[in-house]
Amino acid sequence: LPNGLAELRGLVAATHLANTGVAVDADTNVLITAGNMQGMNSLFRTLLDPGDEVVVTDPGFTSHLQQIRLNGGKPVSWPLDEDAGWRLDLAGLEGLITPRTKAVVLVNPCNPTGTVFSKSELLEFARIVAAHELVIVIDDPYSEFTYEQRAAFFNLASDARLSERLAYLFTFSKVHAMSGWRLGYMIAPEWLLSGVLKV
């Protein structure tokens, strides 16, 4: 099947439950990917029509911009303020959302600033995005590298209320030094993952 080996999908579902407390179905919510950029490419191919917009933090990861553009979308810059410790500019987010906005991409800890966003700002971010019925795209290469900030780390995928609007992409590349293997996974609601599987 194009969604990956059943045994591996089962392990992903069990790991996600252990890490987040949220149960997902290995058959309908889990897709094994050739790394997070292949996952993002398939996701944006599913979500975007030409001219649709995706909000991305700035500074951010350049490959996100490339994947959005490759699929006919327009990246919209969401500036992070260095003077504010690179925190999320929640007041500025609303002004970036238009009728063409389909999703917001977030990396936590952030690439390239290293910022670990607080639980309170992440939940407020999620509230804003949910109010506009957008998809939250979590790109997670770095959650195992929080070290002394581990207690402050909050994974938005652990909020079950967001399950129908959140795509969580994890890659083994960094945490297991497996970048050449191109291996990761996506966890997403069935309505979205079924479209990604067609791609």
N, C-alpha and C positions, 0 to 999 in steps of 0.2 A: 504494500500500500504506500501511497506517496506521503503519508503522515509519519512514517518511520517504523522501526521495529517495535512490536507490541511490548516486548520485555522492557525496552528502554523507556517507552512512554509510561509504562507502569511505574518505573523507578522515578521518573520525573514527577508524576502525580504524587507519589508518596513523599518525595523530597519537598515539593511545594507545600504540601499539607504540614509537614514538620516545621518548615521555615516560616510559614505565614498563618497557619491555622485555618486556611481556606481549602476546602475539598474541591478538586476538579476531576472531571471524567477523562481517563486516559484516552478514550476513543473519540470523544467529541470536543475536547478542550485543549488537547496537546498535539503539537506538530514538531517533529525533529527537523532542524534546519542546518544548512551548510554555513553556520555562523550567523551572527546577528544582522549583517548587512544583506545576506540573501533573504533572511526573514523579513527585514524592513522592505526590501524591494517587492516581495510578494504582497506584503501588507499594503503598501502604497498603491500597487497596481490594482488592488481590490477596492481601496477606499476612494481613490481620486479620479475625478474627471479632469480633462484639460482645463487649467486655470484655477483649480481648487487650491486652497491655501493650507499650509501646515506651519504652526508656530513653533519656533525652535529657540532655545536660549542662546544668547550671544555675549561672550564667546561660547563656542560649542564645538562639536565634532564635525569636521568638514564633510565626512562621508554621508552624514544625514542630509545635507544640502544636495549632494549629488544624487542620492536615491530619490528625493522628492522631485528634483528636476527631470531625472530620467523617466519618471512616470507622469510627466506633464503638469506637475504641481508647481506651486510658488512657495518657497520658504519665506516666512515672515519673521524678522528678527525681534527677539524679546530680550532687550539689553539687561545685563546684570551689572550692578553698580559696585565697583571695587571699594569705594568709600564706605559702602554699607556692608562690607564683608562678603560681597558676592551673593547676598541673599536674593531670593526671588522678589521681583518687583510686582507684587500682587495688585497694587493700585493701577499699574500700567497695563496689566494683562487685558482687562476689559476693552480698552481702546484698540487693541490689536485684532479683536475678533470681529469678523464680518460674516455676511451670509455665505461666503465661499469657504470659510474656515471649516475644515473637517477633523483636524486632530492637533494635539500638542505633544511634542516629543520632550521627554525629560530623562536625564541621566543623573543618578544619585548613588554615590558621590559624583559630583559634577566633573566632567571632562571639558576644559583643562584646568579649572580652578581648584579642584580637590574639595570643594565645599560639600559638607554633609548637611543637607537641608533639614530643618527641624520638623517634628511631627505636626506642630500647629500650622506652620506655613504650608506644608504639603496638603493637609486636610482643607485648608482654605483654598488652595490652588484647585483641588479636586472639586470643591463646592462650585467654584466659578465655572470650571469646565463642564461639570454635569448640568449646570443650569442652562448651558448653551447646547447640550446634547452632543458634545464632541467626544471623540475617542482619545483617551490617554494612552500614549505609547511610551512604555518604560523600557529603555535600553539599559541593561544591567551587566556590565563587565566587571564592576568594581566593588560590589557590596561586601565582598570578603576582605577588602583592604581598608577597613575603617579603624582598625587598631584601637588606640586609646579613645576613639569616639564611638566605639561599638554600642555603648548604651544609648547614645543619642540617635543612632541610625533607625529610621522607620521606613519600611517597605510599603508603598501604597497598595501593592497587591494583597496586603494582609487585611485590607478593608473590604469585606465581602459585599458591601453596598455598591462598590464600584465594578463588580465582576462583569456586568453586562456592557460596560463602556471602557474596559481596560484591556490592552494587549501588553503582556509582560514577555520581554525577550531576554533570555539569559544566554551567555556564551561561556564556553569552557576555555576560551582562548587565553585569558589573562590568569585566572585563578589556578588553572592547571597547566599553564605554560604550553598550551596546545594550539597556538595560533595557526600553525601550518595544517592542522587537522581539519579546520573549518567545521566545527561542530557546536551546535547550540540547540535551543528549543524556544518555541513560542507557546504561551498559554493565553487563550483568548476565548470569548464567548462563542457558542456554537454558530450563531448567525454570521459572525465575522470569519471564523475559521473555515466554515464550509466554502466561503468565497475564496479564501486563500488557497484551499486545496484544489479548487478548479484552476487557479493560476499555476 
